[in-house]
Every structure is written in C-alpha cells, then in structure tokens.
Amino acid sequence: MARDTFLPFSPPSIGQEEIDEVTAALRSDWITTGPRTKEFERAFGAYVGAPGGTSLMLNSCTAGLHVALVALGVGPGDEVIVPTLTFAATANVVEHVGARPVLVDVRPDTLCIDPEAVAAAVTPRTKAVMPVHYAGQAADLDPIFALAERHGLHVVEDAAHAIPTTYRGRTVGSRGNFASFSFYATKNLTTAEGGALTGDPELLEKARVIGLHGMSADGWKRFDKSGSWEYDIEMPGFKYNMTDLQAALGLRQLAKLAGFHARRREVAARYGAAFGSDERFEAPVEADYGTSAWHLYVLRLAPLPGLERNAFVDELKRRNIGFSVHYKPLHMMSYYREKYGYRPGEFPVAEDAYRRMLSIPLHPRLTDEDVEDVIGTVKEVAAEHLAGRRGHLLVP
C-alpha cells in the first residue's frame, strides 16, 4: 500500500487563534520581549507548577540549558554527566562552558539515562547531571537526585520532550532545580523557535540576567513608561530572550495543549495495540513511575534477519510515510568520538537501540485514516523485508 500524498512526520498544529494572537502582537507596540512574554512566563510556570508560579522564556531549550550551567557556576575542569542517546545540544552546552560532558548509557526500557551508569561515572570533578526525558518519558529521577545529594551535584533536566510529563505524580518542571523545555516547531507546544526554563526563583532571576546581555532586572522595560532608561551590566551575558511574537503563538498553543496531549495519547494507544504484541517490533511503553508526553513514538525493529532500519525507512519514505531517527548516539558523532576517544561497544544499549529505531508520525493533526495508513504501511514493509522482497542496507 502507498498513500497518494506524503504524510509529514511532525508538522505544527496552528489554527486561527494563533494567527489572530500573533497578528495582534504585530499591531501592538511590543514585538520583542514585552508584556506577552511575561504573561506566557506566568502561564507556563503555573501550568507545570513551577516554584514561584513563573518561568523564564528564552529563544531555545539549548539557551535554557546553557544559562542554567552558567548560573550554577559550571566551568573549566568540571564534568557533567549526559546520556549518549540525546540531541547534540545536551552535550554541546557543556562544551560551551568549558566543562567536559561525560557520556553514559541509557536504560533499555525507557531509553532514558541509566541511574546506575550515572553512579559509576561520578568522579571528584563531577559538577552536574543532565537527565533527558527522552521521547516524553520521564527519566527515573529519584535515584539521580539521591546520588546528587550524596555527592553535592546539581541536576539540570533536559525537558525538551516533556510537555506535559509527570514523574511520581509531579509534573516535570515543578522542582527547584533547573529544567529546560523546548518549543521548537516539531514539539508538543510550539513558538516556532523558543524554550522555557523553570527552577528556584532566585536561580531563575540569575538566569534571566545571564540570558539578556547581563542586564540588570527588568532591563527590557527601558522603553516602557513603567521602566527606566538606566540599567547595569552585571556580567557579560548572552542574547537569548524570547519575543512577544513567539509568546503570542505560545499562549494560544498552551490553551490548546490539553487537547493536543489527549490526541497524542489516543494515537499512541492505537500504535501500542497494533505493534505491542507483534514480534517484529518493540513498542515503547510508559514506565510505571509516570506518564509520558508522547512527544515521540520510537518503534524498534526486532533483531530479526531481514529487518534493517535504513532499508526499512527508505521504503516508508517511498510509500509517503514521514519518519525520523532519535538519535544517533553522541559517542558515534565525529566531534565527541575524536576528542574523547569513544569506541564502538562502549554504550551497548544506546548503540543497539539506534541501529533498530525509527520514529513514526505522532501529532494532533493525524486523522484516524492517517494512523491506519502508518500501521498498515509499517507492517507491510516488515512483512516484505522478512520475506526477502526488498534489498537491505546495514546501518554503519
């Protein structure tokens, strides 16, 4: 079977409400950081139950991770423990502050960072741990926080996929440590580009200064009647602020998030019913300690002769089904491999998952017919490959 039209992997869900709000922002006196950004900070902070009921809006999740490390004083000579199965930004920001990212393996069930691997990687130079809530599933945080307390470490959560994710009844982002969220175009809530940081209000205020040139608090108000033209530079900060145009989009997206999430759960449940008992696949499941945001549906091909991931996804694309791969492990990337000398086989769980994984479409715009097209095509391609009717490419 093949669709007549291409099914995108993860398009944004934008309606007239978002268009109207962005248009209103364009017609207002504020298009950069201003009142809509502040409203969005309060609304998102309240949504995740963040300390102080607020958050810090930035231009990306990467920016949030970066300013978090700077605010915590992570720098040259320090080590930060990071899962190898993550997007490059998680480790890149550690490099940006002059510290060393120490890569560790993930759990085979959730593909989140393995707490036992974290414990084994701690040295006197370790300053922080950065668990990633992979695909929307929470990392197992209790043992990580216990370890951090024993060794005096910071925990910075990469929550790019985690809107909304819960862990043992708490929403990710509700603790006092830093958690950084993504509003990229493919995320569960989008501002096109953008992100948010949550954490202890005092730390968050420090991050706010770092994220806008090191300008003193409320420096953005220097053009507003309620503010002052005068400001101080407290440190050489960065240009990471969100604009009111992005916040306008985010406010309307946040109002729709419950509906978006409900549809994601429906689609994930349908996929689970189709793939969960099929021996040709390993379907993702929610850990018993939380609920997933279902940002991604990462299907793993069973280790059977004839099922090779690269050939499989090429055939999906030929049949008009979008896909992605999340992710090629960082220790296999040339920069990290060459700088730190990582070798094949050091992180067997991540490597095995990578060679067999593919992410299939999961977003609120999927119709029931789209979902059945995905299921039918995936199963059909698997049957054909196992029968030897297609050529295969081995993953390097």
N, C-alpha and C positions, 0 to 999 in steps of 0.2 A: 504494500500500500504506500502511496505517496500523496501528500497534500498538494493542492493546486497552488497555494500561497505559502510563503515562508512564515513559520511561527517563531517570533523573536524569543530569545532566552529570557530577558527580564526588562521589558520596557517600563517607563514610568507610568503611573496612573494619575493623569492630570485631567481635571474637569473644569467646568466653567467657574466654579467657586475660586479655584486657584488663579485662573486668568483674571477674574474681576479684582481679586485682592492685590495682585501684582500691578494691575493697571491703576488701581487706587494709589498704590505706593509711588508709581511713576508720576502721578499727577499731584502728589503731595510735595511738601518742602524737604522731605527726607528720602534719599535713595541709598545713601550709605548707612553706616551704623547709626541707629536712632531709636525712636520710640517703638517701632515694630520689633526690632531686635530685642529690646528689653522685655517687651511683652512675651515674645517667644521664649526667652530665657526663663521667665517665671512659669509659663505654661508647661514647658518641657520638664522643668525641675519638679513641679507639682505632679506631673504625670508619672515620673519614676520614683517619686517620694524622696528626692534628693535632700540632703541636710540643708536647712535654711530655706527650703522650698524654691530654690533657684538653680541656675546652671550658667555656664559661660559659653556663648555661641562663638564659634570660630569658623574659619573657611575650609576646614577639613578635620577628619579624625586624626590624620597624621599630625596636624598642628597641635591638637589636644595632647597627643602622646609626647610630642616634643616639649611643649611648655610644662607638662607635668614633670618630666625628668629634670628640666632646668630648675623648676620651683623646688624640687626635692634635693637639689644640690648634687645630682649625679654627674660625674665628670671623669676626666682622665685618671686612669688607674683603677676605676671601678669596673665591676662586672654586673651585667643584667641578664637574668635567665629568661630565655624566649623559646617557645616551641618552634621546631623547624618547619612544621606544617602551618604556614601562615602567609599572608601577603607580605611583601618585602618591607612595607612601611614599619612594621613592628620592630624589626631589627635595624632598619636604616636610621631611625631616630636615635637609637643607642650610639651608633657611629657618629651621628651629628654632634652629640655632646662630648665626644672623645672617649667614651667608655667602650667596653668590649661586650658584644652580645654573645652569650654562651648558649648554644643551641642544645635542646633536649628533645627526646621523642615524645610521642602522644599515646593516649590510650587507644586500644583497638576498637572499643565500642563507640565512643563519642568522637574520637579523633581530636579531642581537646588535650591540653598539656597533661602529662602524667606526673602526679604529685610525687611518686617515688623517684622518678628521674630528676625532678627538681631537687629533692633532698640530697641525691647523690652528687649534684652539680654545685652545691654550696661550698664556697671557699672563704677565706678571710677577706677576699676582695669583693665578694658579692654585696651589692647595694640594694638591688631590687629584683622582683619577679614580675613578669608581664604575662599573665594568663590570657589566652584568647578564647572568647566564647564562640567557638567555631560553628559556622552554619546556622547560628541562632541557639545552639545548645550551650547551657552554662558549663564552664569548667567546674571541676569539683573543688570548690573554694575553701571548705573547712580545713582540710589538711594543709593547704597552701598558707592560709592565714595563721594556723598554728605554728607552722615552720617559720613564717616571717616573724612571729612574736618571739620565738626562741632565739632567733639569730639577729634580731633588730633590723629586719629588712622592710623596705617599702613594697607595697603591692599596687601596681598600676594595671587596671583591667583594660584590655583592648576589647571594647564592646561594639566594634564596628557592625557586627551582625546581630546585635542583641536588643532589638526594639520590636516587641517587648519580650524579655526573657526573665524567668524567675528562677531563684535558687533557694530551696527550702523555705518557700513562702515569701521570700523577699524579692522585690524587683531589682534587677541589676541596675546599678547606679544609685542605690539608696544608702550605701555605706559611706563612711567618712573618708575612705581612700579615694584616689582619683580613678575615674572610669571615663573613657573617651568613646564617643559614639560617632557613627558616620551617617551623613545624609546625602551620599553620592547618588547619582542618577539611578542606579540599579537597586538601591536599598529599600527597606520596607517603608521608610518615610524619606522623601527627597526634598532637597532645596537646590537641586542640580549639582552643586558642589557645596560642601559645608559639613559641619560637625559640632558636637557639644561636649563639654567637659563638666563632670559633676564631682563633688567632694566636699570636704570640710570648708565652710565659708571663708575662714581665714586663709587657707591654702588657695582657695578658688580666687580670692581677691589678689593674691600674689601672682597667680597665673594670668589674671586679667591684665595686670600691668606688663608682664612679660610679653603677652600676646599683642600689645599695641604700642610698639616702639619704646617700652619702658616708661610711658607717660603716666603721671600721677592719676589717681582715681577720677573717673568722670571727665577725663580729658576730651572725650568726644563731644561734650556739651559746650565746648568753647565757641561754637557757632549758634548756640541756643540762648534764648533770653534768660533761662534759668541757670546758665553756667557762667564761667569766667574765661576771658581770653588767656589768662595766665595759667601755666602748668609747669610741672617739674619733670625732668627726666631722671628717674630713679635708677635706671640701668639701661644698657644697650639692648632693647627688646627686639621683637620681630613684628612683621606686618601680617597678622593672622586674623583680623576681625571679619565678622560676617556683615553683610549689607542688609538694609531693610528690604530690598527686593527679594533676597533669598529668604529672609524671615517671613515676608508676606506669603510666600509659597509654603513655607514650613508650618505656619499657623493653620492654614486650611488643610494641609496634609495631616497634621496632628489631630484635627477634629474628625478625620475620616479613618484614623488608624485602627480603631476597634473593628470596623467593617473590613478593612484590608486584612487584618490578622485573622478574622473569622474565615474569610475565603481561603487564605493560605492554609489554615488548619484543615478545611474541607478537602482541598486538593491533596495535601499531604496524606490525609486519611485514605483517600481513593488510591493514591500511589501505593500506600502501605498494604492495602488489601490486594492490589494487583501483583506486587513484587515480593511481599514479605514471605510468602510460602513457596516462591518459585526458586528452585535450587540453582538456577542460572545467575541469581543476583543475591547481593547482600544489601538489604534495605536499611536506611537509618531508622533508629528508634529513639524515643525520649528517655533519658536517664530517669530513674525513679526519684531523684532528688530535685527535679524542677520541671518547668515547662519551656518548650522551645519557641523562639520567634519564627521558626521555619523560614529563615531568610533563604536558605538553600536546601535543595533536595539532592543529596550526594549519594548516588547509586554506585555500588561497587560490583563489577562483574565477578562472578565466581571464578576461581583459579582452575578453569577447565580448558583443555586443548581446543584451540579454535576461537576462543574469546580473547582477542587482543584489543585493548582500548583504542589505539589510534585508528585502526581499520574500522572499528565499531562507530566512532564518532564521525568519521568521514562519510560513512554510509547514512547516518542520521541527517547530516547536513545535505547530502544529495537528495534525501527524501523530505526536505523542507522542515526539519525539526532543529531548532536552535539548541545550543548546548554551551557549556564551558567546563573548565577543569580547575578545581580549587584544592590544592595548589601544587605546583612543582616545589618540593621542599627546598628551603633556603640553602641547606648544605650542598645541594646539587647545582646551585647558581654559581657562575664563574667567580664573582667577586668574593663571596664567602668561602668557596672551596679553595681558591688560590691564596687568600690572605691567611686563613686559619688552618689550612691543610686537612680539611674534612675529606673522608674517603667513603666510597660506596660500602654499605653494610653497617655503618655506624648507628643508623637510626632505622632499624628494620621495619617497624610498624608504619612509619610515615612513608618509607620507600615502597612497601607493598601496597599501601592504600593508593598512593599516587599512580602506580602502574595500572591499577584496576578501576580508578574512579572516573565518573563523569557526572556533571550536574545537569539535570534536566529542567525544563521550564517550570517555574513556580512563582506565580504572581497573581494579583487580584483580577487582572483582565482576562485570564483564561476562562473560556466557556467550558461547559461540560463536554462539548464536542471536541474542543482542543485537547482536553485531558485524555479523552479516549483515543484521540489520534496519537498522542505521545505514547500511551501504554501500548497500543496496538503496534506502532512502528518499532518501539524498543524490543518487544517480544518477537516480532517478525525478523528483525535483523539478527537477534540472538539465535533464533532457530536456523536461519540461513547460514550463519557463520559456523555453527556447530555441525551443520550438515556438509560443510566444506564448499559452499556455493560461492563464497567470496574470498578474495585474496586477503592476506593478513600482513600487517606491519608491526614489528616488535617495537615496544617502547624503548628508547635508548636508556 
